[in-house]
Amino acid sequence: MNYVYILECADGSYYTGWTNSLNKRIKTHSAGKGAKYTRSRLPVKLIYREKYPTPTDARKREAQIKKLTREEKELLIEGYKNTGN
């Protein structure tokens, strides 16, 4: 399975990425060995995720989410939280 995810960084900013191993990727970010962006913004917290069958689908969705405004991302995250995830 492939995932698109949003992390909330210690400074309150959001980081969006994709992976085929969500738990491993979050551990990598948390250890300061993930994306350059998150290394200086630890700790990070997983606040959103979506599943996709193919890497291509996940990358397309990642690109869509990255184009959203902060307010639009917050609405997406809030809707996710309200679904019990």
Z-matrix of the N, CA and C atoms (Angstrom, degrees):
N
C 1 1.450
C 2 1.526 1 108.71
N 3 1.303 2 116.53 1 151.82
C 4 1.461 3 123.70 2 179.55
C 5 1.515 4 108.62 3 -119.76
N 6 1.309 5 115.46 4 145.35
C 7 1.459 6 121.02 5 -173.98
C 8 1.521 7 111.64 6 -129.59
N 9 1.322 8 114.52 7 144.63
C 10 1.460 9 122.82 8 165.51
C 11 1.513 10 104.42 9 -108.25
N 12 1.324 11 116.93 10 136.95
C 13 1.459 12 119.49 11 -176.17
C 14 1.522 13 111.00 12 -140.56
N 15 1.326 14 114.50 13 157.29
C 16 1.461 15 121.24 14 173.38
C 17 1.511 16 107.23 15 -124.12
N 18 1.319 17 115.26 16 130.91
C 19 1.459 18 122.10 17 174.89
C 20 1.520 19 108.58 18 -107.16
N 21 1.312 20 115.59 19 143.86
C 22 1.463 21 119.82 20 169.22
C 23 1.517 22 106.33 21 -99.79
N 24 1.317 23 115.67 22 125.05
C 25 1.462 24 121.51 23 -178.90
C 26 1.524 25 110.43 24 -88.46
N 27 1.325 26 116.14 25 165.29
C 28 1.461 27 122.07 26 -177.80
C 29 1.529 28 112.44 27 -57.58
N 30 1.330 29 117.39 28 -29.64
C 31 1.465 30 120.24 29 -179.82
C 32 1.532 31 112.57 30 -86.33
N 33 1.347 32 116.82 31 5.02
C 34 1.459 33 120.76 32 178.45
C 35 1.515 34 114.39 33 89.88
N 36 1.319 35 117.26 34 -4.76
C 37 1.467 36 120.00 35 179.04
C 38 1.523 37 109.95 36 -79.94
N 39 1.334 38 115.08 37 166.07
C 40 1.457 39 121.64 38 179.89
C 41 1.517 40 110.26 39 -111.51
N 42 1.314 41 115.02 40 144.95
C 43 1.464 42 121.81 41 173.47
C 44 1.519 43 107.49 42 -125.45
N 45 1.320 44 116.87 43 129.86
C 46 1.463 45 122.20 44 179.23
C 47 1.519 46 109.09 45 -113.18
N 48 1.326 47 116.31 46 135.28
C 49 1.457 48 121.09 47 178.40
C 50 1.512 49 111.06 48 -150.12
N 51 1.323 50 115.70 49 -177.81
C 52 1.468 51 121.23 50 175.81
C 53 1.522 52 107.69 51 -139.15
N 54 1.325 53 115.91 52 155.19
C 55 1.454 54 122.06 53 -179.50
C 56 1.519 55 110.12 54 -161.09
N 57 1.316 56 115.88 55 163.98
C 58 1.458 57 119.50 56 172.84
C 59 1.527 58 110.85 57 -106.47
N 60 1.335 59 116.22 58 4.75
C 61 1.463 60 121.61 59 177.45
C 62 1.528 61 107.92 60 -144.44
N 63 1.320 62 116.49 61 86.05
C 64 1.459 63 121.37 62 -171.07
C 65 1.532 64 112.76 63 -60.88
N 66 1.319 65 117.88 64 -49.82
C 67 1.468 66 119.66 65 -178.22
C 68 1.517 67 111.93 66 -59.56
N 69 1.314 68 116.43 67 -44.27
C 70 1.469 69 121.03 68 179.23
C 71 1.526 70 110.65 69 -62.51
N 72 1.323 71 116.50 70 -42.17
C 73 1.470 72 120.43 71 -177.99
C 74 1.529 73 111.53 72 -66.77
N 75 1.317 74 117.15 73 -40.22
C 76 1.470 75 120.12 74 178.77
C 77 1.525 76 109.78 75 -64.85
N 78 1.330 77 117.09 76 -41.44
C 79 1.476 78 120.83 77 177.14
C 80 1.522 79 110.57 78 -61.50
N 81 1.321 80 117.04 79 -39.74
C 82 1.463 81 121.30 80 178.78
C 83 1.531 82 110.32 81 -63.63
N 84 1.322 83 117.03 82 -46.55
C 85 1.469 84 120.55 83 176.95
C 86 1.531 85 109.79 84 -59.37
N 87 1.313 86 117.23 85 -47.30
C 88 1.466 87 121.95 86 -176.00
C 89 1.522 88 112.43 87 -64.13
N 90 1.324 89 116.61 88 -27.70
C 91 1.470 90 121.21 89 178.69
C 92 1.522 91 112.17 90 -83.34
N 93 1.338 92 116.90 91 1.13
C 94 1.458 93 120.49 92 179.77
C 95 1.515 94 113.22 93 78.53
N 96 1.316 95 117.21 94 17.27
C 97 1.459 96 121.64 95 -178.67
C 98 1.520 97 111.74 96 -114.92
N 99 1.315 98 116.64 97 11.87
C 100 1.468 99 120.90 98 179.94
C 101 1.513 100 110.20 99 -87.24
N 102 1.286 101 116.31 100 -141.74
C 103 1.463 102 122.21 101 -178.77
C 104 1.532 103 110.85 102 -62.77
N 105 1.303 104 115.71 103 147.48
C 106 1.459 105 121.31 104 178.75
C 107 1.531 106 110.72 105 -54.91
N 108 1.326 107 115.90 106 -38.10
C 109 1.462 108 120.89 107 -178.69
C 110 1.523 109 111.72 108 -59.28
N 111 1.320 110 117.27 109 -42.94
C 112 1.468 111 120.12 110 -174.46
C 113 1.526 112 112.90 111 -81.69
N 114 1.309 113 118.57 112 -21.14
C 115 1.475 114 121.40 113 -175.97
C 116 1.519 115 113.21 114 -56.06
N 117 1.314 116 116.46 115 -38.96
C 118 1.468 117 120.18 116 -178.07
C 119 1.526 118 112.44 117 -95.23
N 120 1.328 119 116.52 118 9.42
C 121 1.468 120 120.53 119 -177.01
C 122 1.531 121 111.92 120 -127.04
N 123 1.302 122 115.78 121 32.06
C 124 1.472 123 121.22 122 -179.56
C 125 1.511 124 111.19 123 -78.28
N 126 1.310 125 118.73 124 151.98
C 127 1.455 126 126.79 125 -0.55
C 128 1.527 127 111.45 126 -80.34
N 129 1.327 128 114.53 127 162.64
C 130 1.461 129 121.11 128 176.61
C 131 1.523 130 108.90 129 -115.07
N 132 1.330 131 115.02 130 155.09
C 133 1.462 132 121.13 131 -178.45
C 134 1.528 133 108.71 132 -134.04
N 135 1.325 134 116.66 133 130.03
C 136 1.457 135 121.25 134 176.78
C 137 1.530 136 108.75 135 -71.91
N 138 1.333 137 116.49 136 121.96
C 139 1.463 138 119.54 137 -178.21
C 140 1.519 139 113.48 138 -122.42
N 141 1.338 140 116.95 139 -5.80
C 142 1.469 141 119.56 140 -177.55
C 143 1.518 142 109.08 141 -159.94
N 144 1.347 143 116.16 142 143.53
C 145 1.458 144 120.50 143 173.71
C 146 1.515 145 110.37 144 -155.32
N 147 1.314 146 115.31 145 152.25
C 148 1.458 147 123.86 146 174.54
C 149 1.522 148 107.03 147 -137.46
N 150 1.343 149 116.92 148 146.47
C 151 1.465 150 122.26 149 178.03
C 152 1.526 151 110.59 150 -101.35
N 153 1.338 152 115.63 151 143.75
C 154 1.463 153 121.89 152 176.42
C 155 1.522 154 109.84 153 -139.37
N 156 1.327 155 116.48 154 146.57
C 157 1.463 156 119.48 155 -177.56
C 158 1.527 157 114.34 156 -73.25
N 159 1.331 158 117.50 157 -27.34
C 160 1.469 159 119.73 158 -177.42
C 161 1.527 160 111.25 159 -128.03
N 162 1.330 161 116.73 160 153.55
C 163 1.459 162 119.78 161 175.21
C 164 1.527 163 112.95 162 -59.33
N 165 1.313 164 116.32 163 -36.33
C 166 1.471 165 120.18 164 179.38
C 167 1.519 166 111.11 165 -61.34
N 168 1.317 167 116.97 166 -44.46
C 169 1.468 168 120.63 167 178.07
C 170 1.522 169 110.89 168 -61.55
N 171 1.320 170 116.59 169 -42.40
C 172 1.467 171 120.87 170 -179.22
C 173 1.527 172 110.82 171 -65.18
N 174 1.321 173 117.17 172 -43.62
C 175 1.473 174 120.20 173 179.96
C 176 1.525 175 111.49 174 -64.79
N 177 1.328 176 116.92 175 -38.04
C 178 1.470 177 120.02 176 177.97
C 179 1.522 178 110.38 177 -63.27
N 180 1.329 179 116.22 178 -44.04
C 181 1.463 180 119.77 179 -179.75
C 182 1.523 181 110.58 180 -67.52
N 183 1.333 182 117.75 181 -38.65
C 184 1.465 183 120.96 182 176.43
C 185 1.526 184 109.88 183 -56.90
N 186 1.317 185 116.82 184 -45.84
C 187 1.466 186 120.96 185 -180.00
C 188 1.523 187 111.02 186 -61.95
N 189 1.340 188 117.25 187 -39.42
C 190 1.467 189 120.59 188 178.01
C 191 1.527 190 110.77 189 -62.99
N 192 1.315 191 116.56 190 -46.11
C 193 1.466 192 120.59 191 -177.92
C 194 1.523 193 110.88 192 -65.02
N 195 1.317 194 117.25 193 -39.27
C 196 1.465 195 120.35 194 -179.70
C 197 1.529 196 112.00 195 -63.10
N 198 1.321 197 117.20 196 -24.30
C 199 1.466 198 120.83 197 179.04
C 200 1.524 199 112.90 198 -82.35
N 201 1.332 200 117.42 199 -12.07
C 202 1.463 201 120.97 200 -179.33
C 203 1.524 202 110.83 201 -70.82
N 204 1.322 203 115.90 202 151.87
C 205 1.462 204 119.97 203 172.54
C 206 1.530 205 108.62 204 -73.65
N 207 1.297 206 116.64 205 166.80
C 208 1.467 207 120.00 206 177.45
C 209 1.530 208 110.20 207 -58.57
N 210 1.321 209 116.77 208 -42.54
C 211 1.459 210 120.82 209 179.93
C 212 1.531 211 111.44 210 -61.37
N 213 1.329 212 116.93 211 -41.71
C 214 1.458 213 120.58 212 178.15
C 215 1.528 214 111.22 213 -65.80
N 216 1.334 215 116.61 214 -38.25
C 217 1.467 216 120.17 215 176.51
C 218 1.525 217 110.25 216 -64.66
N 219 1.314 218 117.34 217 -40.00
C 220 1.465 219 120.59 218 179.16
C 221 1.530 220 111.02 219 -63.47
N 222 1.326 221 117.70 220 -38.83
C 223 1.469 222 121.03 221 176.10
C 224 1.532 223 110.70 222 -64.28
N 225 1.316 224 116.54 223 -41.32
C 226 1.463 225 121.64 224 177.83
C 227 1.532 226 110.39 225 -61.59
N 228 1.316 227 116.22 226 -46.18
C 229 1.466 228 121.98 227 -179.90
C 230 1.525 229 110.69 228 -65.12
N 231 1.310 230 117.12 229 -42.64
C 232 1.467 231 121.01 230 179.89
C 233 1.523 232 110.93 231 -62.86
N 234 1.331 233 116.75 232 -42.37
C 235 1.460 234 120.78 233 176.81
C 236 1.516 235 111.64 234 -62.16
N 237 1.317 236 116.63 235 -36.81
C 238 1.463 237 122.21 236 178.35
C 239 1.531 238 110.21 237 -65.47
N 240 1.315 239 116.58 238 -44.66
C 241 1.456 240 121.61 239 179.80
C 242 1.525 241 110.38 240 -62.57
N 243 1.314 242 116.57 241 -37.61
C 244 1.472 243 121.11 242 -177.77
C 245 1.525 244 113.64 243 -72.31
N 246 1.333 245 116.98 244 -11.92
C 247 1.462 246 119.96 245 177.65
C 248 1.530 247 111.54 246 -88.84
N 249 1.333 248 116.15 247 1.63
C 250 1.457 249 120.29 248 177.94
C 251 1.505 250 114.80 249 87.74
N 252 1.310 251 118.08 250 13.94
C 253 1.462 252 121.52 251 179.04
C 254 1.513 253 111.67 252 -85.89
